[in-house]
Amino acid sequence: MSLQPMLCCDGQNHTCMVKNGLCRSRRPETQMSQEEKAEDLKVDMSQEQVTPRLWTIHRDGEVLMRLSRHGPGHESPMTIPEFFRESVNRFGTYPALASKKDGKWDVLNYNQYYEACRKTARAMLKLGLEPFHSVGILGFNSIEWILAALGATFAGGFCVGIYATNSADACEYVITHAKVNILLVENGAQLQKILSIPSNKMETLKAIVQYKPPVDDRKCENLYSWDDFLELGSSIPDAQLDQIIKSQKANQCAVIIYTSGTTGQPKGVMLSHDNITWTAGSVARVYNLAYAPEKQEVVVSYLPLSHIAAQMMDVWVPIKVGAFIYFAEPDALKGTLVNTLQEVKPTAFLGVPRIWEKMHEKIKETAAKSSSLRRKVFLWARNIGFKVNSKRMLGEHDPPMSYRMAKALVFTKVKNSLGLDHCRIFISGAAPLNKETSEFFLSLDIPIGEVYGMSESSGPHSISTLGNYKVLSSGKIVAGCKNMLYQPSKDGVGEICLWGRHVFMGYLEQEDATMEAIDKEGWLHSGDLGRLDHQGFLFITGRIKEIIITAGGENVAPIPIENLVKETIPIISNAMLVGDKAKFLSILLTLKGCRGGSARLTE
């Protein structure tokens, strides 16, 4: 144990006691016992002792965990395998994962889920997954996706999701930068994308697993089907895997999320075991999620698991509470999502703004086609719903009789049509939700709570719930986390800065970017502008950084695209990409001109 002055997790300058990578604030006047002094002296004399910092860029690095002295931020850290094992002990026989095969749901319970993860981990070890190296996953959400993610962490590697829409060049960058040893691809189309990359540019890649049939293993060496891949692990003893699991630390990296930079290649956001497990517990607490067997929450997984919002809500939070995850069809966003929702009836639903906007448009379209009387009833009910829910925001919870009538005549039917009749938690994340859509659903008794966060905060930093809700706000800061507005204006608007156990470890192998994001006092600078009202609600007012977030929640770095356009079309003098919060991207162009009245364009 070593004592050293530093800014602790409560944001105050104390002397900090560091042991096993934990940061627990200690006031200077606190007296140490003789045993502590002896241990402290012994450690300080060791030349090999390296105290972790609040950030690292190294794949095998360790960070100082930001434990609070009390409250939610003081909970004991856990690795992902410990976190999962604890849940399996509680929820073992309850259904965990379900995907459709030949029209029927194929279900794994928590015991089977856990054992499948161990089997996957042993297969990865057999294929040569090295410590602190990555397993890449390229494809739509599925049971295999999640088993690979958990298997990678069990085996001492990292889970690295790759967007199915990524180009071959983008895939190559992630595979190389993350040092991917094993790559899982969904199907033949994704395999062909990878095979188009010269093998000498993927030197760390040892094997490819195609997890959906048919698999043509003649296409390349070291290509495995999912079943053949799992069989490989039979020769790896459980004791070997157990030793790897036992050696893991909560302050080491477990997951890498790739997020867009404004001027160059994506950055690898390193999330520790503690980042994941603590944040999952915090989300469950804020939303007051039910734990099996009291009641089992139901979730439909359809948003890309490469994104931290979907991964947190579809993988890590369900493990914490013993939820049941159904996987939507790959064409969910092309029209089949509602069918799945109607069939499985989720109790919590996360949608990016574009999903809510599409639902908004569909409901309005249906209402417009109805009879004059039905339209009048619909508008009457919406008026009642908006008034009642607006009063709820002010703390009034005694709705009039007309609300019950509106609920029976309109609200329940609308929720049934969307498959959200069992849903009590409606979430929008990844991009701001516009006011029109937010108020429209509020009037239909569907209060959509916005979440503010980023990959670098393991997902959420502030959350709107039924008890803490205001239209256009992002709710209140998650308990155990801290918020600071940097250089606020007269109106109280400043850059949102974050502190807590949800703050990432650093950007993989990118020291300058990490030091730019995390200041000397350990605060994570978001690049977003916001303000807090007198009740502690966070409102996002703008962005400092240039990155574009579409209505679908996709992060787009404009500068590389703008530069490429100018390089490809020499006649273009300036290019400006636009589309923040929009359904699509547009680019504004200016042409190069020639001086002199007789000059003409020739190309």
N, C-alpha and C positions, 0 to 999 in steps of 0.2 A: 504494500500500500504506500502511496506517495502523496504528500500534501503539496499543493501548489496553488498560487492565486490565479483565478481565471473567472470569466463571466459564466455564472452557473445557469442552470435551466430555468431559474425564476427570473432571469434577466438582471440580477443584482451582482455586484462584485463581492464575492465572499472568498474565503479559502475553500478549495474544493477537495474533497476526499475521493480519490480515484482508486477503485479496486475492481478488477475483472472488467474494465471498460465501462464502469458505471460512474455517472456524475451525480453526486449527492451534495447539495450545497451545505456548507459548514461555516458557521460564523467564526471569525477569528478568535473570539474570546472563549470558544468552547475548549474545554480541557480534554486532552487525550489520555487514555489509560496507559499504564506502563507497558502493557502488552502491545498496544498500538504503536507506541513510541519505538519499542524494540523491533517490531516488524517493519516500521517505516525506515528505521536506520538500516536494517538488513537490505531492504529493496534499494534504497538510495545508493548503497555501496556497489550494487551490481552494474557493470558497464553495459550489460545486455538489455537492461530494462528500458523499454521504450513506451512512454505513456501515449495512448491514442489521442488524436486530436478530434475536433468536431467534424472534420471532413478528411477525405482521402480521395486520391484518383487511382489508386492501385487496386487491382482486382483481388489481391489477397490481403488488402488493408483492413484495419479495424478502426472504428470511430468511438469517440466518447458518447455514450448514450445520455440523452438529456432528461434524466429522471428528476421529477419534482420532489420536494421534501414531503409532500402530502397530496392527497387527492388522486384523481384519475391518472395523473402523470407519474405516480409513484408505484404503480403496479409492477410486479416482478417481470423482468424480460423473459421471453421464450423464443426458442428457435421454431421454425415452421414444423419440423417433425414432432417436437414436443407439443406444440399447439394442436396438431392434427391428432396425435395419440390421445390427448386429453379429451377431445371431442368424440373420438371413436369409443372411448370407454363409457361415455354418456349416451351416445346415440347409435351404437353399433348396429342394431337391427332395423333402424328406420331407413326408409328409402333416401338415397342421396343424389343419384344421377339417372337421367332417363333420356334416351334418344330413340327415334323411330326407325324401325327396320321392317320393311315389307308391311307397312301400315300398322304395326304394333309397337308399343313402347317396350324397349329393352331396359330393365332397371337394375341398378347396383345399389345395395344398401351400404351403410357406412363401413361395416366390417369388410365387405368385398372391395369397396373403394380403396380402403387403406392397403389391403393386401395387393391389389392391382398396382398401386403406386410403388410398393416395395418390389414387385416383380419387374416393373418398368425400370426402376433404379438399378436392379441387378443386371438387366440386359444392357443398360448404358455403360455400366462398369466393364462388362464383357467386351463391348465395342471400343473400349479405351477412353472413356470420358475422364479427362484429367481434372484434378482439383482446381477450382476457380476458373474453369473453362465453361463454355456455354453449350446449351442445347437450343437450337433454333427451331421455331414452330411456324410453319407457313401454311395457313389454311383457315377455313371457317370453323367456328366454335363447334366442339364435339367432345365426347367423352375422352377420346384419344388425346385431344389438345390438353385437357386438364391433367390427365395421367402423366403426360410428358412433362408438364410444368412442375408437378409435385415430384415426379421421379427424378428430375434434374436436381432439385434442391436436396432430396434425400441422399443422392449420390455425391453430394459435395460440389455440384456445379451450379450454373445459373440458368434460370428460365428466361428466354429471350423470344418474345413474340415478334413476328414479321408480318406486316399487313399483306393480305392476299392480293391487294391491288398494286403492290410495289413493283416497279420495273426490275429487270434483271440487274441493272447497275445499282439500284438501291439495295437489292438483296445482297449483292456482292459486298457492298460497303459494310453492312451489318455483320455478315458472316466473317469478314476479315477483322473488323474492329473488335467484335465481341469474342473472337477466337472460338468460333463454333466448331466443336468436334463432331457433333451428331446433328443432322438436320432432318426434321420431320416435314414432309410435304403431303398435302391432302390428296392430290390426284395426279393424273398424267400431265395435265396442262401445267400445273405448278412444277412438276418434275422437269418438263421441257424447258421452262424458264431458267431453272438452275443449270441444266446441262448446256445451255447456251453460253454460260460463263466459262472462260478458259480455266482448266483445273489448276494451272499454276498460280492463279489469283486467289485460290481458296486452299492454301497450304495446310491449314489446321483441320480441314474437314476430313473425317475418317470414314463416315458412313452416312447413307441417306435411307430413311424409312418412309415408304409411302403407305399411309394408313387407311386409304380407301381403295378398294379394288376397281378394275383389274390392274395387276402389277406385272410389267414386262421386265424381268430381271436381266434381259439381254441388252438393255439400253445402256447399262453402265455397271462397273464393278462395285461391290459393296453396297448394293441396293437390296433392301429387305422389305417384305410385306410386314404388316403389323403382327400377324401371328408368328411368322418366322423370327421376327425381332424378339418377341417375348420369350420364345423358346431358348434363346441364347443365354438367358440369365439363370437357367437351371444349374449351371456348373459353378455359380458364384454362391458361396455359403452365406447364410443369414448373418453369421458372426462377423463376416467382413463388412457387410453393409451396416450392421449395428455399431461397429467401431467407428466408421465414418460419421454416422449420425451423432454418436457420442462426442466426437471431436469438434463438432460445429459450435460456433459462438453466436449469440444473438446480435452482436455488433459487427458481424461480417455480412458481406453481400449475398443476397439470395436471388434477386430479380433485377433484370436490366430492362428499362423501358426506353425506347428510342423516340426522341421528340425533336421537332424541327428547330433548327437554328435559323437566325434571320439572314445570315450571310454565307453559310457553307453547309457542310455535311451535318446530318443529324447528330445530336449529342446522346450519349448513353447514360441515362439516369440510373445510378446505382442505389437500389433500395435494400436495406438490411433486413434480416429476419425480424428484428424488433420493429422496424418501420411497418412491416406488413402485419405482424401479429397484434401490435398495440393499436394500430389504426383500425383494423377489423373489429376489435373489441369496442373501440370508441364509437364507431358507426352503429354497431348493434345497440349500444347504450343510448345514443342520441335519439335513434328512431324507436326506442323501446320495443325492439323486436322480440317476438316470442321464441322461447327455446323448446325444442322437442324434449319430452313428450307432452308438455302442457298444450302446445299447439305448434304445428309445423308450418313455417313460412314456405311459400312457393314462389320460385323465381323462374322467368323464362330468359334464357341466354341467347342473345342474337346480335348485340353490338360487338365489334371486334375486340377480342380479348387482348390484343396487342396494346390497347388503350387502357390506362390505369383505372379509369372510372368503371369500365365494364369488368375488368379483372378483379377489382376490389369487391364489386357488388355481386359478381357471378361465381367467384372462386373462394376468396378469403373470408368474407362475411358469412356466407352460408356454412362454411366449416365451423365457424365460431358458434353459431346458434343451432346447427343441425338442420338446416333448410334443405328443401328438395328442389333440385335444379333440373328443369326440362330444357333440352336444346331444340331451338327452332330449326326449320328447314333452311338450307343454304340460300334459298330464294326469298327469305323472310321479308326483306326490304323491297321486294318486287310485288308484294301483295298477299303473301301467305301468312304474315305475322298475326293478323287478326284471327285467322282460323285457329292458330296454335293457342292464342290467348283465350279464345272462346272455349277451347277444349280443356285446357289445364287450369284456368282461372287463377292467375298469380295473386299473391297477397301484397306484393310490392312490385313496382314497375319503374324502370329507369328508361327514359327516352331522351335523345338529343333534341334540341329545338325543332329540327326539321321533321322528326317523327310526330311531335305534337302538332306542328303546323299542318301536316298531311291529314291527321285526324280531324283537326279543326275544319279544314276544307271539305272533307268528306261529310261531316255532320251538317255543315251549312248547305251543301249540295242536296243532301237528303231532305232537309227541312224545306228547301225551296221547292221541291217537287211534291210536297204534301198539300193537302187541301187547305183552304183558307182558314177553317176552324182550327185545324191542327197547328198551323203557323201561329195563330193568335195564342193558343195554349202554350206553345213552345216559348214565345216571347214573354208571356206572363210568368211562366215558371222561371225563366232566366232572370227576370227582374226580381223575383222573390229570392232566388238563389244568391244573386249578387249582394242584395241587402243583408241577408242573414250571414253570409260568410264575411262580409265587410265588418259586421258587428262582432263576429267572432275574433277578428284581428284586434278588436278593442277590448276583448275579454268578456263579451256578453255571450252566454250560452243557453239562452232560453228562447228557441225559435217559435214563431207563431204557428197556429193550426194550418195556415196556408202553405207553410213550408212542407208539412207532411203530405199535403195534397199534391204539391209540385213534385215531391220526391216520388210518389206513387205513379203520377201521370207521365212524368218526363225523365227525371234524373235516373231512376232505376233502369228504365228502358234504354237510355243512352249508354249507361255503363254495361248493360247486357250486350248491346250491339258491338261494343269494343272489346268484350271479354274481360272487363275490369270490374265486374259486379262483386267480386270477393276482395278487391284491392282496397287497402286502407292507406297505402303510402305511394304517392305519385311524385316522381322525381324528374327534374330536368337538369342535365349537366353537360359539361364539355364546351358550352358556349352560352351566351346570354339568351334568355327567352324574351321575345318581344311582348310589349304590354298588351296588345290586342289579343294575342293568343292566351296569355296568362289570365286576363280578365274574362275571356270567353269561357274557359274551363272553370274558373271560379264561379261563374254564374250557373254552371251546370253541376255544382256541388262536387267539383273535382279540383281541389286546391293543389296546384302543382308547386311543390317546394323546390326552389333552386339551390344548387350546391356550388360553392366556389372552391376552387382548388387547382392543383396542377400536378403534373407527373412528379415534380420535385417535392411535393408535400404528400406523397403516397396517395394522392387523390384528394379527399376533402380537407378543407380548412375551416369553412363555415357552412352551416346546414340550416335550411328552413324545415320546420316541422309544423304539425298542426298546432302545437302549443306556442310556437315562435314563428309567426308567419306574417309577412307583409308583401304585397304585390311589388315586384321588381327588386326586392331585397334578396340577398343571398343568405338570409338568416343570421344566426349568431355563431361566434367562434366556438369550435368544438372544445368541450371541457378538457383541460389538460394542455391546451395549446395557447399560445400568446400571439397577439397581433400588435403591430406598431405602424402608424402612418408616418412615413419619412418625409420630412420637409413639407408639412401641411401648409396649404394656402389659407387665406383669411376665411374661406368658406369651409375649412376643415378637410379639404381634399389633399391627399398625399399618396405617395407610393406605398402599396400594401407590403409589409414585411412580416415574415412568419417565424415563429420559434416553437419548437416542441419535438416530441418523439416521432412525429410524422415527417420531419425534415430530412431530406435525402442525405446520402453519404458524400456524394460528389459526382462529377461527370467523369466517366471512365477515361483515363489517360488524357484529360484535358484540364490542366492546372489553371491556365489563364481564365477559362470560362467558369471554373469552379470558384476561383477567387473573386470573380466579378459578381457571381450570384450570391455568395455567402461573405458577408463583411467580416471585419476583424473581431467584432463582438459576437459573431455567430448567427446573425439574423439573415434569413433568406429573403432576398429582394426579388419580388415577383415581376416587376416591370409593369404592373397594373396600377391604375389609379382608383382610389376609393375613399369613402367617408363612412364614419360611424354615426348613427343618430343617437339621441339621448337615451334610447332604450337598448343600445348595443347592437342594433341591426346593421349589417354591413351592406353598403350599396357600391356596386362597381360603376365607376363613372367614365372610364376610358382606359387607354393603353399607352404606355411609354414605348414599348418595343414595337417593332414594325410587323411582327408576325400576324397573319390573317387567320381568323377562325371562322370557317363557314357555318351556315345554319345546321349542317350535318355534324358539326363538331370536329371537322378535320383541320389540322394545323397545316398551314401552307406558308412556306418561306418565300416571300415575293422576290427578293433580290436575285437569287440564282435564275429564276424564270425570266425576269426582266433582262438580265445580262445575256441569257441564251437567245432571246428574241433579237436583241441588238446585234449579237454575233452572227446569227443565222441570216438576218435580213439587213444588209449593210445600209440600206436607205433609211432605216429607222434611226432617229436621233435620240429620242427619249421614249421610255416605256414605263407605264405605271400599272401594276396589278391591283385590282380592287375586288371586293367581295366579302368583306367582314360582315358576318351575320347573314349573308345572302345565300340563296339556293345555288348559285353558280358563280363562277369567276369571270371577270371581264378584264380587258386590258386596254388602257388608253395609250394611243401612239401618236407621236409627232414625226413628221418626215424631215429629212435633211433638206435644207434649201440652198439655192445657188445665188450668189450676188450678181446683180446686173439684170436689166430688163429682158435681155434676149435669151437668158438661160432657160433650158427646157429639160424635163426629165426624159432620160433615154432608156431607162431600165425599169 
